[in-house]
Amino acid sequence: MPLYSFQCTACKAEFETLVRSSDTPVCPECGSDRLERLIGSLAPAGKVDGLLSAGRAQAAREGHFSNYSKSELKRRKK
């Protein structure tokens, strides 16, 4: 289920909620279903690579390599 940000057009409250495609969200403040979906912000560039390498380094310290691809494992074992 994706996380969406909404603004209620009735009371102007902003909130985030998990929404299935079959669900119609309602405002937690006033209960209205007159909502506008807001544009979310993107993750900052460059953070993913740092998180990935940190996670892999921790996995290597702990002695498991399950999060490496086969080609990366071959290079790692050399």
C-alpha positions, -999 to 999 in steps of 0.1 A, spaced: 0 0 0 14 34 -9 17 62 15 0 94 3 -2 130 16 -36 147 15 -51 181 22 -88 182 32 -106 209 12 -132 213 39 -110 220 70 -75 224 53 -59 197 75 -29 180 60 -22 143 67 -5 112 54 -22 78 52 -17 44 36 -43 39 8 -53 8 -10 -66 13 -45 -101 2 -34 -102 25 -3 -115 61 -2 -96 80 26 -113 105 49 -100 134 68 -90 124 104 -100 159 117 -135 164 102 -143 131 85 -148 147 50 -139 127 19 -132 159 -1 -94 155 -3 -67 167 -26 -37 145 -30 -5 164 -24 28 160 -43 54 143 -21 90 152 -19 117 130 -35 145 114 -16 177 134 -18 202 123 -44 232 103 -33 217 89 -1 208 55 -15 244 45 -25 257 55 10 230 35 27 236 5 5 273 5 10 269 9 48 244 -20 49 268 -42 29 297 -33 51 277 -43 82 267 -76 65 303 -83 57 313 -76 93 286 -100 105 298 -127 81 269 -129 57 267 -118 21 231 -124 12 225 -89 0 252 -91 -27 245 -101 -63 263 -131 -78 288 -109 -97 295 -89 -66 301 -120 -46 327 -133 -72 346 -100 -69 343 -100 -31 358 -135 -27 389 -127 -48 
